[in-house]
Amino acid sequence: MRVSADGQTLMIIGDAIISEALQVANPEITYALDGDADQAVETRRALLRDCASGQITIAATHFAFPGLGTVTADDGTAYRFNPL
């Protein structure tokens, strides 16, 4: 879910990415609840690419508290979460 106001954007990523340590750096890592693993990987890559390309803050319910931060691209296929 994307929420925008006053030139700022917040992306609430829900269950799309459950591990900042694993799936942000390696979006191809799947887990048991990815009903369609290929689609889950494609979705994670698209979310990370979108968040890294703009000034988007993410709210990640499964990340360490408070789960807010930004994403930067490390090499085009791997990303890094930058907590606020």
PDB file of N, CA, C and O in Angstrom:
ATOM      1  N   MET A   1       0.845  -1.161   0.000  1.00  0.00           N
ATOM      2  CA  MET A   1       0.000   0.000   0.000  1.00  0.00           C
ATOM      3  C   MET A   1       0.897   1.232   0.000  1.00  0.00           C
ATOM      4  O   MET A   1       1.878   1.304   0.740  1.00  0.00           O
ATOM      5  N   ARG A   2       0.546   2.189  -0.834  1.00  0.00           N
ATOM      6  CA  ARG A   2       1.328   3.422  -0.953  1.00  0.00           C
ATOM      7  C   ARG A   2       0.457   4.586  -0.495  1.00  0.00           C
ATOM      8  O   ARG A   2      -0.694   4.721  -0.911  1.00  0.00           O
ATOM      9  N   VAL A   3       1.035   5.436   0.382  1.00  0.00           N
ATOM     10  CA  VAL A   3       0.344   6.619   0.879  1.00  0.00           C
ATOM     11  C   VAL A   3       1.240   7.820   0.604  1.00  0.00           C
ATOM     12  O   VAL A   3       2.421   7.813   0.950  1.00  0.00           O
ATOM     13  N   SER A   4       0.674   8.852  -0.020  1.00  0.00           N
ATOM     14  CA  SER A   4       1.460  10.052  -0.329  1.00  0.00           C
ATOM     15  C   SER A   4       0.736  11.290   0.174  1.00  0.00           C
ATOM     16  O   SER A   4      -0.488  11.392   0.089  1.00  0.00           O
ATOM     17  N   ALA A   5       1.514  12.229   0.701  1.00  0.00           N
ATOM     18  CA  ALA A   5       0.979  13.520   1.145  1.00  0.00           C
ATOM     19  C   ALA A   5       2.129  14.497   1.270  1.00  0.00           C
ATOM     20  O   ALA A   5       3.224  14.129   1.696  1.00  0.00           O
ATOM     21  N   ASP A   6       1.881  15.744   0.898  1.00  0.00           N
ATOM     22  CA  ASP A   6       2.867  16.815   1.037  1.00  0.00           C
ATOM     23  C   ASP A   6       4.222  16.452   0.440  1.00  0.00           C
ATOM     24  O   ASP A   6       5.262  16.797   1.002  1.00  0.00           O
ATOM     25  N   GLY A   7       4.215  15.756  -0.697  1.00  0.00           N
ATOM     26  CA  GLY A   7       5.456  15.425  -1.377  1.00  0.00           C
ATOM     27  C   GLY A   7       6.235  14.264  -0.774  1.00  0.00           C
ATOM     28  O   GLY A   7       7.355  13.991  -1.206  1.00  0.00           O
ATOM     29  N   GLN A   8       5.674  13.579   0.208  1.00  0.00           N
ATOM     30  CA  GLN A   8       6.334  12.429   0.826  1.00  0.00           C
ATOM     31  C   GLN A   8       5.515  11.174   0.547  1.00  0.00           C
ATOM     32  O   GLN A   8       4.291  11.228   0.425  1.00  0.00           O
ATOM     33  N   THR A   9       6.213  10.041   0.447  1.00  0.00           N
ATOM     34  CA  THR A   9       5.545   8.772   0.170  1.00  0.00           C
ATOM     35  C   THR A   9       5.976   7.726   1.179  1.00  0.00           C
ATOM     36  O   THR A   9       7.156   7.602   1.508  1.00  0.00           O
ATOM     37  N   LEU A  10       4.997   6.977   1.663  1.00  0.00           N
ATOM     38  CA  LEU A  10       5.229   5.852   2.562  1.00  0.00           C
ATOM     39  C   LEU A  10       4.677   4.609   1.886  1.00  0.00           C
ATOM     40  O   LEU A  10       3.530   4.595   1.440  1.00  0.00           O
ATOM     41  N   MET A  11       5.496   3.563   1.810  1.00  0.00           N
ATOM     42  CA  MET A  11       5.062   2.289   1.250  1.00  0.00           C
ATOM     43  C   MET A  11       5.004   1.285   2.404  1.00  0.00           C
ATOM     44  O   MET A  11       6.007   1.012   3.062  1.00  0.00           O
ATOM     45  N   ILE A  12       3.814   0.749   2.629  1.00  0.00           N
ATOM     46  CA  ILE A  12       3.632  -0.281   3.654  1.00  0.00           C
ATOM     47  C   ILE A  12       3.749  -1.616   2.932  1.00  0.00           C
ATOM     48  O   ILE A  12       2.906  -1.953   2.101  1.00  0.00           O
ATOM     49  N   ILE A  13       4.801  -2.383   3.253  1.00  0.00           N
ATOM     50  CA  ILE A  13       5.103  -3.567   2.452  1.00  0.00           C
ATOM     51  C   ILE A  13       4.505  -4.858   2.991  1.00  0.00           C
ATOM     52  O   ILE A  13       4.604  -5.899   2.341  1.00  0.00           O
ATOM     53  N   GLY A  14       3.887  -4.812   4.166  1.00  0.00           N
ATOM     54  CA  GLY A  14       3.199  -5.993   4.692  1.00  0.00           C
ATOM     55  C   GLY A  14       4.065  -7.232   4.700  1.00  0.00           C
ATOM     56  O   GLY A  14       5.171  -7.217   5.240  1.00  0.00           O
ATOM     57  N   ASP A  15       3.571  -8.313   4.102  1.00  0.00           N
ATOM     58  CA  ASP A  15       4.280  -9.594   4.083  1.00  0.00           C
ATOM     59  C   ASP A  15       5.126  -9.801   2.830  1.00  0.00           C
ATOM     60  O   ASP A  15       5.679 -10.884   2.636  1.00  0.00           O
ATOM     61  N   ALA A  16       5.237  -8.783   1.976  1.00  0.00           N
ATOM     62  CA  ALA A  16       6.006  -8.945   0.740  1.00  0.00           C
ATOM     63  C   ALA A  16       7.481  -9.205   1.018  1.00  0.00           C
ATOM     64  O   ALA A  16       8.141  -9.942   0.285  1.00  0.00           O
ATOM     65  N   ILE A  17       7.993  -8.592   2.085  1.00  0.00           N
ATOM     66  CA  ILE A  17       9.391  -8.795   2.493  1.00  0.00           C
ATOM     67  C   ILE A  17       9.375  -9.003   3.993  1.00  0.00           C
ATOM     68  O   ILE A  17       8.964  -8.116   4.741  1.00  0.00           O
ATOM     69  N   ILE A  18       9.819 -10.166   4.438  1.00  0.00           N
ATOM     70  CA  ILE A  18       9.742 -10.444   5.871  1.00  0.00           C
ATOM     71  C   ILE A  18      11.095 -10.377   6.580  1.00  0.00           C
ATOM     72  O   ILE A  18      11.144 -10.427   7.809  1.00  0.00           O
ATOM     73  N   SER A  19      12.183 -10.266   5.833  1.00  0.00           N
ATOM     74  CA  SER A  19      13.501 -10.243   6.462  1.00  0.00           C
ATOM     75  C   SER A  19      14.378  -9.161   5.852  1.00  0.00           C
ATOM     76  O   SER A  19      14.741  -9.217   4.677  1.00  0.00           O
ATOM     77  N   GLU A  20      14.710  -8.172   6.682  1.00  0.00           N
ATOM     78  CA  GLU A  20      15.611  -7.121   6.197  1.00  0.00           C
ATOM     79  C   GLU A  20      17.009  -7.666   5.960  1.00  0.00           C
ATOM     80  O   GLU A  20      17.712  -7.196   5.065  1.00  0.00           O
ATOM     81  N   ALA A  21      17.419  -8.644   6.742  1.00  0.00           N
ATOM     82  CA  ALA A  21      18.767  -9.196   6.619  1.00  0.00           C
ATOM     83  C   ALA A  21      18.906 -10.107   5.398  1.00  0.00           C
ATOM     84  O   ALA A  21      19.968 -10.150   4.778  1.00  0.00           O
ATOM     85  N   LEU A  22      17.852 -10.826   5.054  1.00  0.00           N
ATOM     86  CA  LEU A  22      17.947 -11.779   3.948  1.00  0.00           C
ATOM     87  C   LEU A  22      17.303 -11.285   2.662  1.00  0.00           C
ATOM     88  O   LEU A  22      17.972 -11.196   1.633  1.00  0.00           O
ATOM     89  N   GLN A  23      16.020 -10.963   2.705  1.00  0.00           N
ATOM     90  CA  GLN A  23      15.286 -10.708   1.475  1.00  0.00           C
ATOM     91  C   GLN A  23      15.522  -9.333   0.876  1.00  0.00           C
ATOM     92  O   GLN A  23      15.268  -9.144  -0.314  1.00  0.00           O
ATOM     93  N   VAL A  24      15.993  -8.375   1.640  1.00  0.00           N
ATOM     94  CA  VAL A  24      16.335  -7.083   1.034  1.00  0.00           C
ATOM     95  C   VAL A  24      17.618  -7.244   0.233  1.00  0.00           C
ATOM     96  O   VAL A  24      17.700  -6.796  -0.911  1.00  0.00           O
ATOM     97  N   ALA A  25      18.604  -7.871   0.819  1.00  0.00           N
ATOM     98  CA  ALA A  25      19.874  -8.087   0.119  1.00  0.00           C
ATOM     99  C   ALA A  25      19.741  -9.141  -0.980  1.00  0.00           C
ATOM    100  O   ALA A  25      20.443  -9.080  -1.990  1.00  0.00           O
ATOM    101  N   ASN A  26      18.845 -10.100  -0.784  1.00  0.00           N
ATOM    102  CA  ASN A  26      18.674 -11.208  -1.727  1.00  0.00           C
ATOM    103  C   ASN A  26      17.182 -11.447  -1.961  1.00  0.00           C
ATOM    104  O   ASN A  26      16.616 -12.378  -1.387  1.00  0.00           O
ATOM    105  N   PRO A  27      16.537 -10.629  -2.788  1.00  0.00           N
ATOM    106  CA  PRO A  27      15.090 -10.746  -2.968  1.00  0.00           C
ATOM    107  C   PRO A  27      14.622 -12.089  -3.519  1.00  0.00           C
ATOM    108  O   PRO A  27      13.431 -12.399  -3.470  1.00  0.00           O
ATOM    109  N   GLU A  28      15.549 -12.888  -4.044  1.00  0.00           N
ATOM    110  CA  GLU A  28      15.171 -14.190  -4.581  1.00  0.00           C
ATOM    111  C   GLU A  28      14.976 -15.253  -3.505  1.00  0.00           C
ATOM    112  O   GLU A  28      14.528 -16.358  -3.810  1.00  0.00           O
ATOM    113  N   ILE A  29      15.300 -14.943  -2.265  1.00  0.00           N
ATOM    114  CA  ILE A  29      15.086 -15.899  -1.181  1.00  0.00           C
ATOM    115  C   ILE A  29      13.594 -15.959  -0.867  1.00  0.00           C
ATOM    116  O   ILE A  29      12.970 -14.945  -0.554  1.00  0.00           O
ATOM    117  N   THR A  30      13.038 -17.154  -0.955  1.00  0.00           N
ATOM    118  CA  THR A  30      11.616 -17.342  -0.693  1.00  0.00           C
ATOM    119  C   THR A  30      11.421 -18.009   0.663  1.00  0.00           C
ATOM    120  O   THR A  30      12.372 -18.471   1.292  1.00  0.00           O
ATOM    121  N   TYR A  31      10.165 -18.047   1.095  1.00  0.00           N
ATOM    122  CA  TYR A  31       9.842 -18.726   2.341  1.00  0.00           C
ATOM    123  C   TYR A  31       8.530 -19.478   2.170  1.00  0.00           C
ATOM    124  O   TYR A  31       7.851 -19.319   1.155  1.00  0.00           O
ATOM    125  N   ALA A  32       8.173 -20.289   3.145  1.00  0.00           N
ATOM    126  CA  ALA A  32       7.059 -21.229   3.025  1.00  0.00           C
ATOM    127  C   ALA A  32       5.737 -20.571   2.657  1.00  0.00           C
ATOM    128  O   ALA A  32       4.921 -21.200   1.984  1.00  0.00           O
ATOM    129  N   LEU A  33       5.495 -19.341   3.067  1.00  0.00           N
ATOM    130  CA  LEU A  33       4.216 -18.700   2.801  1.00  0.00           C
ATOM    131  C   LEU A  33       4.163 -17.955   1.472  1.00  0.00           C
ATOM    132  O   LEU A  33       3.150 -17.325   1.168  1.00  0.00           O
ATOM    133  N   ASP A  34       5.216 -18.009   0.681  1.00  0.00           N
ATOM    134  CA  ASP A  34       5.169 -17.478  -0.686  1.00  0.00           C
ATOM    135  C   ASP A  34       4.367 -18.484  -1.510  1.00  0.00           C
ATOM    136  O   ASP A  34       4.909 -19.499  -1.948  1.00  0.00           O
ATOM    137  N   GLY A  35       3.089 -18.210  -1.720  1.00  0.00           N
ATOM    138  CA  GLY A  35       2.231 -19.148  -2.451  1.00  0.00           C
ATOM    139  C   GLY A  35       2.726 -19.426  -3.856  1.00  0.00           C
ATOM    140  O   GLY A  35       2.642 -20.558  -4.331  1.00  0.00           O
ATOM    141  N   ASP A  36       3.235 -18.416  -4.518  1.00  0.00           N
ATOM    142  CA  ASP A  36       3.810 -18.534  -5.859  1.00  0.00           C
ATOM    143  C   ASP A  36       5.206 -17.922  -5.756  1.00  0.00           C
ATOM    144  O   ASP A  36       5.364 -16.705  -5.846  1.00  0.00           O
ATOM    145  N   ALA A  37       6.193 -18.754  -5.570  1.00  0.00           N
ATOM    146  CA  ALA A  37       7.557 -18.286  -5.300  1.00  0.00           C
ATOM    147  C   ALA A  37       8.090 -17.368  -6.394  1.00  0.00           C
ATOM    148  O   ALA A  37       8.717 -16.352  -6.092  1.00  0.00           O
ATOM    149  N   ASP A  38       7.852 -17.709  -7.661  1.00  0.00           N
ATOM    150  CA  ASP A  38       8.346 -16.869  -8.754  1.00  0.00           C
ATOM    151  C   ASP A  38       7.700 -15.487  -8.720  1.00  0.00           C
ATOM    152  O   ASP A  38       8.379 -14.478  -8.914  1.00  0.00           O
ATOM    153  N   GLN A  39       6.403 -15.437  -8.478  1.00  0.00           N
ATOM    154  CA  GLN A  39       5.704 -14.153  -8.404  1.00  0.00           C
ATOM    155  C   GLN A  39       6.158 -13.361  -7.181  1.00  0.00           C
ATOM    156  O   GLN A  39       6.270 -12.137  -7.248  1.00  0.00           O
ATOM    157  N   ALA A  40       6.418 -14.037  -6.074  1.00  0.00           N
ATOM    158  CA  ALA A  40       6.880 -13.364  -4.858  1.00  0.00           C
ATOM    159  C   ALA A  40       8.234 -12.690  -5.095  1.00  0.00           C
ATOM    160  O   ALA A  40       8.445 -11.554  -4.670  1.00  0.00           O
ATOM    161  N   VAL A  41       9.133 -13.377  -5.761  1.00  0.00           N
ATOM    162  CA  VAL A  41      10.450 -12.813  -6.069  1.00  0.00           C
ATOM    163  C   VAL A  41      10.298 -11.606  -6.986  1.00  0.00           C
ATOM    164  O   VAL A  41      10.931 -10.574  -6.767  1.00  0.00           O
ATOM    165  N   GLU A  42       9.463 -11.732  -8.009  1.00  0.00           N
ATOM    166  CA  GLU A  42       9.231 -10.622  -8.933  1.00  0.00           C
ATOM    167  C   GLU A  42       8.640  -9.411  -8.200  1.00  0.00           C
ATOM    168  O   GLU A  42       9.024  -8.271  -8.461  1.00  0.00           O
ATOM    169  N   THR A  43       7.716  -9.668  -7.294  1.00  0.00           N
ATOM    170  CA  THR A  43       7.092  -8.590  -6.515  1.00  0.00           C
ATOM    171  C   THR A  43       8.108  -7.917  -5.609  1.00  0.00           C
ATOM    172  O   THR A  43       8.155  -6.688  -5.540  1.00  0.00           O
ATOM    173  N   ARG A  44       8.929  -8.706  -4.906  1.00  0.00           N
ATOM    174  CA  ARG A  44       9.962  -8.138  -4.029  1.00  0.00           C
ATOM    175  C   ARG A  44      10.929  -7.267  -4.826  1.00  0.00           C
ATOM    176  O   ARG A  44      11.255  -6.155  -4.412  1.00  0.00           O
ATOM    177  N   ARG A  45      11.381  -7.773  -5.959  1.00  0.00           N
ATOM    178  CA  ARG A  45      12.315  -6.994  -6.786  1.00  0.00           C
ATOM    179  C   ARG A  45      11.679  -5.681  -7.235  1.00  0.00           C
ATOM    180  O   ARG A  45      12.326  -4.634  -7.195  1.00  0.00           O
ATOM    181  N   ALA A  46      10.425  -5.729  -7.661  1.00  0.00           N
ATOM    182  CA  ALA A  46       9.737  -4.516  -8.113  1.00  0.00           C
ATOM    183  C   ALA A  46       9.565  -3.521  -6.973  1.00  0.00           C
ATOM    184  O   ALA A  46       9.796  -2.326  -7.157  1.00  0.00           O
ATOM    185  N   LEU A  47       9.165  -3.994  -5.805  1.00  0.00           N
ATOM    186  CA  LEU A  47       9.015  -3.113  -4.643  1.00  0.00           C
ATOM    187  C   LEU A  47      10.341  -2.460  -4.264  1.00  0.00           C
ATOM    188  O   LEU A  47      10.406  -1.252  -4.041  1.00  0.00           O
ATOM    189  N   LEU A  48      11.385  -3.260  -4.195  1.00  0.00           N
ATOM    190  CA  LEU A  48      12.696  -2.735  -3.815  1.00  0.00           C
ATOM    191  C   LEU A  48      13.220  -1.750  -4.851  1.00  0.00           C
ATOM    192  O   LEU A  48      13.761  -0.702  -4.498  1.00  0.00           O
ATOM    193  N   ARG A  49      13.062  -2.080  -6.119  1.00  0.00           N
ATOM    194  CA  ARG A  49      13.500  -1.189  -7.199  1.00  0.00           C
ATOM    195  C   ARG A  49      12.745   0.138  -7.126  1.00  0.00           C
ATOM    196  O   ARG A  49      13.342   1.206  -7.256  1.00  0.00           O
ATOM    197  N   ASP A  50      11.443   0.065  -6.919  1.00  0.00           N
ATOM    198  CA  ASP A  50      10.613   1.259  -6.826  1.00  0.00           C
ATOM    199  C   ASP A  50      11.015   2.116  -5.629  1.00  0.00           C
ATOM    200  O   ASP A  50      11.153   3.333  -5.749  1.00  0.00           O
ATOM    201  N   CYS A  51      11.201   1.484  -4.486  1.00  0.00           N
ATOM    202  CA  CYS A  51      11.560   2.230  -3.275  1.00  0.00           C
ATOM    203  C   CYS A  51      12.958   2.829  -3.367  1.00  0.00           C
ATOM    204  O   CYS A  51      13.195   3.929  -2.868  1.00  0.00           O
ATOM    205  N   ALA A  52      13.878   2.120  -3.998  1.00  0.00           N
ATOM    206  CA  ALA A  52      15.251   2.620  -4.109  1.00  0.00           C
ATOM    207  C   ALA A  52      15.364   3.749  -5.129  1.00  0.00           C
ATOM    208  O   ALA A  52      16.277   4.570  -5.044  1.00  0.00           O
ATOM    209  N   SER A  53      14.446   3.797  -6.090  1.00  0.00           N
ATOM    210  CA  SER A  53      14.555   4.802  -7.148  1.00  0.00           C
ATOM    211  C   SER A  53      14.011   6.162  -6.742  1.00  0.00           C
ATOM    212  O   SER A  53      14.300   7.165  -7.395  1.00  0.00           O
ATOM    213  N   GLY A  54      13.243   6.206  -5.693  1.00  0.00           N
ATOM    214  CA  GLY A  54      12.656   7.474  -5.264  1.00  0.00           C
ATOM    215  C   GLY A  54      12.857   7.711  -3.785  1.00  0.00           C
ATOM    216  O   GLY A  54      13.480   6.912  -3.086  1.00  0.00           O
ATOM    217  N   GLN A  55      12.332   8.797  -3.333  1.00  0.00           N
ATOM    218  CA  GLN A  55      12.415   9.124  -1.907  1.00  0.00           C
ATOM    219  C   GLN A  55      11.199   8.524  -1.209  1.00  0.00           C
ATOM    220  O   GLN A  55      10.278   9.240  -0.815  1.00  0.00           O
ATOM    221  N   ILE A  56      11.207   7.214  -1.063  1.00  0.00           N
ATOM    222  CA  ILE A  56      10.087   6.501  -0.472  1.00  0.00           C
ATOM    223  C   ILE A  56      10.532   5.881   0.849  1.00  0.00           C
ATOM    224  O   ILE A  56      11.531   5.163   0.907  1.00  0.00           O
ATOM    225  N   THR A  57       9.788   6.165   1.892  1.00  0.00           N
ATOM    226  CA  THR A  57      10.019   5.520   3.181  1.00  0.00           C
ATOM    227  C   THR A  57       9.186   4.253   3.206  1.00  0.00           C
ATOM    228  O   THR A  57       8.039   4.252   2.760  1.00  0.00           O
ATOM    229  N   ILE A  58       9.759   3.168   3.727  1.00  0.00           N
ATOM    230  CA  ILE A  58       8.972   1.951   3.840  1.00  0.00           C
ATOM    231  C   ILE A  58       8.642   1.682   5.298  1.00  0.00           C
ATOM    232  O   ILE A  58       9.410   2.006   6.204  1.00  0.00           O
ATOM    233  N   ALA A  59       7.488   1.086   5.495  1.00  0.00           N
ATOM    234  CA  ALA A  59       7.058   0.596   6.800  1.00  0.00           C
ATOM    235  C   ALA A  59       6.954  -0.916   6.659  1.00  0.00           C
ATOM    236  O   ALA A  59       6.110  -1.427   5.922  1.00  0.00           O
ATOM    237  N   ALA A  60       7.819  -1.619   7.372  1.00  0.00           N
ATOM    238  CA  ALA A  60       7.913  -3.072   7.245  1.00  0.00           C
ATOM    239  C   ALA A  60       7.550  -3.716   8.583  1.00  0.00           C
ATOM    240  O   ALA A  60       8.288  -3.600   9.561  1.00  0.00           O
ATOM    241  N   THR A  61       6.423  -4.384   8.607  1.00  0.00           N
ATOM    242  CA  THR A  61       5.916  -4.936   9.867  1.00  0.00           C
ATOM    243  C   THR A  61       6.781  -6.060  10.429  1.00  0.00           C
ATOM    244  O   THR A  61       6.732  -6.323  11.631  1.00  0.00           O
ATOM    245  N   HIS A  62       7.562  -6.719   9.602  1.00  0.00           N
ATOM    246  CA  HIS A  62       8.388  -7.832  10.083  1.00  0.00           C
ATOM    247  C   HIS A  62       9.831  -7.436  10.392  1.00  0.00           C
ATOM    248  O   HIS A  62      10.612  -8.269  10.851  1.00  0.00           O
ATOM    249  N   PHE A  63      10.193  -6.187  10.148  1.00  0.00           N
ATOM    250  CA  PHE A  63      11.559  -5.743  10.419  1.00  0.00           C
ATOM    251  C   PHE A  63      11.678  -5.343  11.881  1.00  0.00           C
ATOM    252  O   PHE A  63      10.672  -5.182  12.572  1.00  0.00           O
ATOM    253  N   ALA A  64      12.910  -5.184  12.350  1.00  0.00           N
ATOM    254  CA  ALA A  64      13.140  -4.757  13.728  1.00  0.00           C
ATOM    255  C   ALA A  64      12.475  -3.398  13.971  1.00  0.00           C
ATOM    256  O   ALA A  64      12.423  -2.555  13.076  1.00  0.00           O
ATOM    257  N   PHE A  65      11.979  -3.201  15.168  1.00  0.00           N
ATOM    258  CA  PHE A  65      11.296  -1.965  15.545  1.00  0.00           C
ATOM    259  C   PHE A  65      12.198  -0.769  15.269  1.00  0.00           C
ATOM    260  O   PHE A  65      13.384  -0.824  15.596  1.00  0.00           O
ATOM    261  N   PRO A  66      11.700   0.281  14.696  1.00  0.00           N
ATOM    262  CA  PRO A  66      10.301   0.546  14.356  1.00  0.00           C
ATOM    263  C   PRO A  66       9.919   0.100  12.949  1.00  0.00           C
ATOM    264  O   PRO A  66       8.777   0.311  12.540  1.00  0.00           O
ATOM    265  N   GLY A  67      10.826  -0.504  12.202  1.00  0.00           N
ATOM    266  CA  GLY A  67      10.505  -1.009  10.871  1.00  0.00           C
ATOM    267  C   GLY A  67      10.317   0.059   9.811  1.00  0.00           C
ATOM    268  O   GLY A  67       9.705  -0.190   8.773  1.00  0.00           O
ATOM    269  N   LEU A  68      10.838   1.241  10.068  1.00  0.00           N
ATOM    270  CA  LEU A  68      10.756   2.348   9.107  1.00  0.00           C
ATOM    271  C   LEU A  68      12.132   2.636   8.557  1.00  0.00           C
ATOM    272  O   LEU A  68      13.117   2.608   9.295  1.00  0.00           O
ATOM    273  N   GLY A  69      12.212   2.916   7.261  1.00  0.00           N
ATOM    274  CA  GLY A  69      13.497   3.258   6.677  1.00  0.00           C
ATOM    275  C   GLY A  69      13.394   3.455   5.191  1.00  0.00           C
ATOM    276  O   GLY A  69      12.302   3.528   4.628  1.00  0.00           O
ATOM    277  N   THR A  70      14.544   3.539   4.563  1.00  0.00           N
ATOM    278  CA  THR A  70      14.623   3.698   3.118  1.00  0.00           C
ATOM    279  C   THR A  70      15.413   2.528   2.547  1.00  0.00           C
ATOM    280  O   THR A  70      16.030   1.759   3.284  1.00  0.00           O
ATOM    281  N   VAL A  71      15.386   2.407   1.240  1.00  0.00           N
ATOM    282  CA  VAL A  71      16.091   1.333   0.551  1.00  0.00           C
ATOM    283  C   VAL A  71      17.039   1.962  -0.457  1.00  0.00           C
ATOM    284  O   VAL A  71      16.674   2.897  -1.171  1.00  0.00           O
ATOM    285  N   THR A  72      18.253   1.445  -0.509  1.00  0.00           N
ATOM    286  CA  THR A  72      19.191   1.858  -1.546  1.00  0.00           C
ATOM    287  C   THR A  72      19.644   0.620  -2.322  1.00  0.00           C
ATOM    288  O   THR A  72      19.728  -0.480  -1.777  1.00  0.00           O
ATOM    289  N   ALA A  73      19.933   0.830  -3.603  1.00  0.00           N
ATOM    290  CA  ALA A  73      20.406  -0.266  -4.448  1.00  0.00           C
ATOM    291  C   ALA A  73      21.908  -0.417  -4.257  1.00  0.00           C
ATOM    292  O   ALA A  73      22.653   0.562  -4.318  1.00  0.00           O
ATOM    293  N   ASP A  74      22.346  -1.647  -4.027  1.00  0.00           N
ATOM    294  CA  ASP A  74      23.776  -1.909  -3.907  1.00  0.00           C
ATOM    295  C   ASP A  74      24.401  -2.193  -5.259  1.00  0.00           C
ATOM    296  O   ASP A  74      25.509  -1.732  -5.536  1.00  0.00           O
ATOM    297  N   ASP A  75      23.703  -2.952  -6.115  1.00  0.00           N
ATOM    298  CA  ASP A  75      24.280  -3.277  -7.419  1.00  0.00           C
ATOM    299  C   ASP A  75      23.234  -3.515  -8.497  1.00  0.00           C
ATOM    300  O   ASP A  75      23.557  -4.025  -9.570  1.00  0.00           O
ATOM    301  N   GLY A  76      21.996  -3.155  -8.230  1.00  0.00           N
ATOM    302  CA  GLY A  76      20.943  -3.367  -9.204  1.00  0.00           C
ATOM    303  C   GLY A  76      20.128  -4.618  -8.962  1.00  0.00           C
ATOM    304  O   GLY A  76      18.977  -4.701  -9.392  1.00  0.00           O
ATOM    305  N   THR A  77      20.714  -5.607  -8.271  1.00  0.00           N
ATOM    306  CA  THR A  77      19.959  -6.814  -7.930  1.00  0.00           C
ATOM    307  C   THR A  77      19.886  -7.011  -6.435  1.00  0.00           C
ATOM    308  O   THR A  77      19.042  -7.769  -5.957  1.00  0.00           O
ATOM    309  N   ALA A  78      20.750  -6.348  -5.682  1.00  0.00           N
ATOM    310  CA  ALA A  78      20.741  -6.418  -4.221  1.00  0.00           C
ATOM    311  C   ALA A  78      20.472  -5.022  -3.678  1.00  0.00           C
ATOM    312  O   ALA A  78      20.818  -4.013  -4.293  1.00  0.00           O
ATOM    313  N   TYR A  79      19.854  -4.996  -2.524  1.00  0.00           N
ATOM    314  CA  TYR A  79      19.458  -3.732  -1.923  1.00  0.00           C
ATOM    315  C   TYR A  79      19.870  -3.715  -0.453  1.00  0.00           C
ATOM    316  O   TYR A  79      20.249  -4.736   0.121  1.00  0.00           O
ATOM    317  N   ARG A  80      19.784  -2.536   0.130  1.00  0.00           N
ATOM    318  CA  ARG A  80      20.135  -2.366   1.538  1.00  0.00           C
ATOM    319  C   ARG A  80      19.031  -1.559   2.200  1.00  0.00           C
ATOM    320  O   ARG A  80      18.579  -0.553   1.654  1.00  0.00           O
ATOM    321  N   PHE A  81      18.596  -2.000   3.380  1.00  0.00           N
ATOM    322  CA  PHE A  81      17.609  -1.275   4.171  1.00  0.00           C
ATOM    323  C   PHE A  81      18.352  -0.329   5.098  1.00  0.00           C
ATOM    324  O   PHE A  81      19.292  -0.727   5.787  1.00  0.00           O
ATOM    325  N   ASN A  82      17.924   0.927   5.109  1.00  0.00           N
ATOM    326  CA  ASN A  82      18.538   1.963   5.950  1.00  0.00           C
ATOM    327  C   ASN A  82      17.505   2.417   6.970  1.00  0.00           C
ATOM    328  O   ASN A  82      16.635   3.229   6.652  1.00  0.00           O
ATOM    329  N   PRO A  83      17.591   1.900   8.201  1.00  0.00           N
ATOM    330  CA  PRO A  83      16.573   2.249   9.202  1.00  0.00           C
ATOM    331  C   PRO A  83      16.621   3.742   9.531  1.00  0.00           C
ATOM    332  O   PRO A  83      17.678   4.372   9.493  1.00  0.00           O
ATOM    333  N   LEU A  84      15.452   4.287   9.853  1.00  0.00           N
ATOM    334  CA  LEU A  84      15.371   5.682  10.272  1.00  0.00           C
ATOM    335  C   LEU A  84      15.598   5.789  11.766  1.00  0.00           C
ATOM    336  O   LEU A  84      15.569   6.890  12.317  1.00  0.00           O
TER     337      LEU A  84
END
